[in-house]
């Protein structure tokens, strides 16, 4: 029997199992080959063919798993974990079919760098600091304080590095240092191998932690997203219209979504594939007149978004039922969305859902770099008009005092207080976080700050898109422009099929 025939059967098996439990065994493959080709094939040959298949990973001696399924599982659930034991527990408790596998072998075949990261994480050398040509070993709190007493000062960077390496509370250390009359500030001692100890494997993947790579900041309405995807099917027209557009946001957001090259504006491979799928789905819902209107090159992007045919798709349930899957698959392939969804899944499993719960989770886990990248805006946001007119939700809230640590109750006092937070303190906190990576715990002590520093688009347009494509369940969107935003009422729940 030809190897080509056997591989065709195995590919069919793969297509079927990728829609069910994603596991294939050698005996099952043998039976399918017998049923489809009428001949029994030796198990050794079947196993060889399964090993050679690029879409499969070895699970056990006789079992294989779909690589795409494990890839989603890994990047959404496992890549943030810090030990093999923790990963084994997750697989055992939440993925029953994987409970008996050799985790180390599976990781070695899928992401060997991650396995190396886990194994080397606990064998880091001590923290070494160079000052005035002298070398200091700081591997205990006692030595950190001794260093501070000797020099009269310790930099915030050094305290941060020590707290991360040795899992100590940053603010507790600052308190002890200040108590010893040691100055803390932006000093220039040299930390050797700085950031070598890292709790987050994502950082080792050299991700671009910038706004340009943050798909959570996308500023597109649903009709704008549809219009741009349709326009992407004509490369030259796309480039011309993007260059003609008065607003730069279309270029910026298509880049954030990984759909175009930021310099050439040419659609990426992923962008071409997604645009083609959305066009085919959209055109199946439209008449010829509407299709011709969309393809008429006279329309600029702004006018294209306003076409009745495009707006009709925005409110067409049949269109979204078909378009949601390819859109969701693309969004979940983006690092920023992938990371964000993994966080929401973690807190949802704990029965927690609010934006405050999310901040608390990230700060307790010390995912500072990612929190700063994805959840802290460049400037405070909220409606000043709603605050000044006493229409902001916080002013009438019974929890105002506990949320703000403010003890006055008149509306005029609350308005003055909120305006000061919005215009002054929130800006300072954002600056502290962005520049020196501090003040995270303070956010939990004064949650009202989170209201102002969370990016505007994340809580509105970007959230709506993720609900529409079935990444998130439908929860009320609390618009900052309407004065409705509250970090305790802003809930984030992943769709049930992503929670497993």
Residue pairs with C-beta under 8 A, 6 or more apart in sequence:
1 37
1 39
1 41
3 49
5 37
6 33
6 37
6 41
6 45
6 46
6 49
7 49
7 53
9 29
9 32
9 33
9 36
9 37
10 29
10 49
10 50
10 53
11 53
12 32
12 36
13 24
13 28
13 29
13 32
14 24
14 53
14 55
14 56
14 66
17 23
17 24
17 66
18 66
18 68
18 69
21 97
22 65
22 66
22 69
22 70
23 59
23 63
23 64
23 65
23 66
23 97
24 50
24 56
24 63
24 64
24 65
24 66
25 62
25 63
25 64
26 43
26 46
26 47
26 50
26 62
26 63
27 43
27 62
29 46
29 49
29 50
30 40
30 41
30 43
30 46
33 39
33 40
33 41
33 46
34 40
34 41
47 62
50 56
50 64
51 58
53 64
54 67
55 66
55 67
55 68
56 64
56 65
56 66
56 67
57 64
57 65
57 66
57 67
57 70
57 106
57 109
57 110
58 64
58 105
58 106
58 109
59 65
59 98
59 101
59 106
60 100
60 101
60 102
65 98
65 106
67 110
70 106
70 110
71 110
72 332
73 95
74 110
74 111
74 114
75 338
75 342
76 332
76 338
76 341
76 342
76 345
76 498
77 90
77 94
77 342
77 345
78 87
78 90
79 114
79 201
79 202
79 342
80 200
80 201
80 202
80 342
80 365
80 367
81 87
81 90
82 118
82 121
82 199
83 118
84 103
84 104
84 107
84 118
87 103
87 107
88 103
91 98
91 99
91 101
91 103
92 98
92 99
94 500
95 500
104 115
107 114
107 115
107 118
108 115
113 204
114 201
117 201
117 204
121 197
121 199
124 165
124 196
124 197
125 193
125 196
126 137
126 138
126 139
127 137
127 138
127 139
127 161
127 162
127 165
127 166
127 191
128 135
128 136
128 137
128 138
128 191
128 192
128 193
129 135
129 136
129 138
129 147
129 158
129 189
129 190
129 191
129 192
130 136
130 189
130 190
130 192
131 151
131 189
131 190
136 143
136 147
137 143
138 144
138 147
138 158
138 162
139 166
141 168
141 173
141 176
144 154
144 158
144 159
144 162
144 173
144 177
145 176
145 177
145 180
145 182
147 154
148 154
148 177
148 180
148 182
149 180
149 182
151 189
152 182
152 183
153 182
153 183
153 184
153 185
153 187
154 177
154 182
154 183
154 184
154 187
155 184
155 185
155 186
155 187
155 188
155 189
156 184
156 185
156 186
156 436
156 438
157 186
157 191
157 194
157 436
158 187
158 189
158 191
159 170
159 173
159 174
159 177
159 184
160 170
160 437
160 438
161 191
161 194
161 195
161 197
162 168
162 173
163 169
163 170
163 173
164 197
164 198
164 199
164 366
165 197
170 438
170 441
171 441
174 184
177 184
178 184
186 436
198 204
199 365
199 366
199 367
200 367
200 369
200 370
202 335
202 339
202 370
203 369
207 213
207 335
209 369
209 370
209 372
209 373
210 373
211 217
211 256
211 378
212 252
212 255
212 256
212 262
213 256
213 335
213 336
214 256
214 336
214 373
214 374
215 256
215 257
215 258
215 331
215 334
215 336
215 337
215 462
216 336
216 337
216 340
216 374
216 455
216 457
216 458
216 462
217 256
217 455
217 457
217 458
217 462
218 253
218 256
218 257
218 457
218 461
218 462
218 465
219 249
219 252
219 253
219 457
219 461
220 228
220 249
220 253
220 461
220 465
221 305
221 314
221 461
222 314
222 464
222 465
222 468
223 305
223 306
223 310
223 311
223 313
223 314
224 250
224 301
224 305
225 465
226 278
226 282
226 310
226 313
226 314
227 301
227 304
227 305
227 307
227 310
228 250
228 254
228 259
228 301
229 259
229 274
229 275
229 278
229 279
230 275
230 278
230 279
230 282
230 294
230 304
230 310
231 237
231 238
231 241
231 301
231 304
232 238
232 254
232 259
232 260
232 267
232 271
232 272
232 275
233 275
233 276
233 279
234 295
234 297
235 266
235 267
237 297
238 260
238 265
238 267
239 264
239 265
239 266
241 300
241 301
241 304
242 250
242 251
242 254
242 260
242 265
242 301
243 265
244 300
244 301
245 251
245 300
245 301
245 302
246 302
247 302
250 301
251 260
251 262
251 265
254 260
254 271
255 261
255 262
257 271
257 330
257 331
257 334
258 268
258 270
258 271
258 330
258 333
258 334
259 267
259 268
259 270
259 271
259 274
259 275
260 266
260 267
260 268
260 271
261 267
261 268
267 275
270 330
270 333
274 326
274 327
274 330
277 323
277 326
278 323
278 326
278 327
281 319
281 322
281 323
281 326
282 313
282 319
282 323
283 291
284 322
285 313
285 316
285 318
285 319
286 294
286 309
286 312
286 313
290 307
290 308
290 309
290 312
291 309
293 307
293 309
294 304
294 307
294 309
294 310
299 307
304 310
313 319
320 468
320 469
323 469
324 468
324 469
324 470
325 470
327 469
328 469
328 470
328 471
331 337
331 465
331 466
331 469
331 471
332 338
332 341
332 471
336 373
336 374
337 466
337 471
339 370
339 374
340 374
341 471
341 494
341 498
343 358
343 361
343 362
343 367
344 358
344 472
344 492
344 493
344 494
345 494
345 498
345 499
346 361
347 353
347 357
347 358
347 361
348 493
348 494
348 499
349 499
350 361
352 358
352 361
353 491
353 492
353 493
354 487
354 488
354 489
354 490
354 491
354 492
355 450
355 454
355 459
355 487
355 488
355 490
355 492
356 447
356 450
356 487
356 488
358 375
358 492
359 371
359 375
359 443
359 444
359 450
359 487
360 444
362 368
362 370
362 371
362 375
363 371
363 440
363 441
363 443
363 444
368 437
368 440
369 437
371 440
372 433
372 434
372 437
374 458
375 453
375 454
375 455
375 458
376 430
376 433
376 434
376 453
376 454
376 455
377 430
377 453
377 454
377 455
377 456
378 430
378 434
379 427
379 430
380 422
380 423
380 426
380 427
380 430
380 452
380 453
381 452
381 454
381 455
381 456
381 480
382 392
382 422
382 451
382 452
382 480
382 483
382 485
383 392
383 480
383 481
383 482
383 483
384 419
384 422
386 392
386 481
386 482
386 483
387 395
387 415
387 418
387 419
387 422
387 483
388 415
388 419
390 396
390 411
390 415
391 483
392 418
392 483
393 478
393 483
393 484
393 485
393 486
393 489
394 400
394 403
394 404
394 414
394 418
394 448
394 451
394 486
395 411
395 414
395 415
395 418
397 403
397 486
399 488
400 406
400 409
400 414
401 407
401 409
403 447
403 448
403 488
404 417
404 421
404 446
404 448
405 445
405 446
406 413
406 414
406 417
408 414
408 417
418 448
421 448
421 449
421 452
422 452
425 449
426 449
426 452
426 453
429 439
429 442
429 443
429 449
429 453
430 453
432 438
432 439
433 439
433 440
433 453
442 449
443 449
443 450
443 453
447 487
447 488
450 487
451 485
451 486
451 487
454 485
454 487
456 480
459 477
459 478
459 479
459 480
459 485
459 490
460 477
460 479
460 480
463 472
463 477
463 492
464 477
466 472
467 473
467 474
467 475
467 477
470 495
471 494
471 495
471 498
472 492
472 493
472 494
472 495
473 493
473 494
473 495
473 496
475 490
475 491
475 492
475 493
476 489
476 491
478 484
478 485
478 486
478 489
478 490
479 485
